[in-house]
Amino acid sequence: MDLAAFLLATLVTHVGFAVFVAGHASLTDREAGNWPYITLALGLAGLAGYFFYDET
């Protein structure tokens, strides 16, 4: 795979994950906090953190 294509696919995926996190938080009245930004930067790790990190 071409490096540019890989980076574009990674960028699109991270943006999609961040939009999903923000949308999920909005639909479920859950506080998104910084998770959309973390997901944008870290991708799947941020998505997992949003769903499995419990502040309590």
C-alpha positions, 0 to 999 in steps of 0.5 A: 500500500502506498504511504499516502493512501495509508495515511489518508485512510488512517486520517479518515478512520480517526475522524470517523471514530471521533465523530462517532464518539461525539455523536454517541455522547450526544445521543446518550446524554453522556459527557464526551469530555476530551474523548473525541480529541483523544480519539482523533489523535489515537484512533481505536485506543481513544475509542476504547478509552471512551467506552471502558474508562469509568471516572467513578 
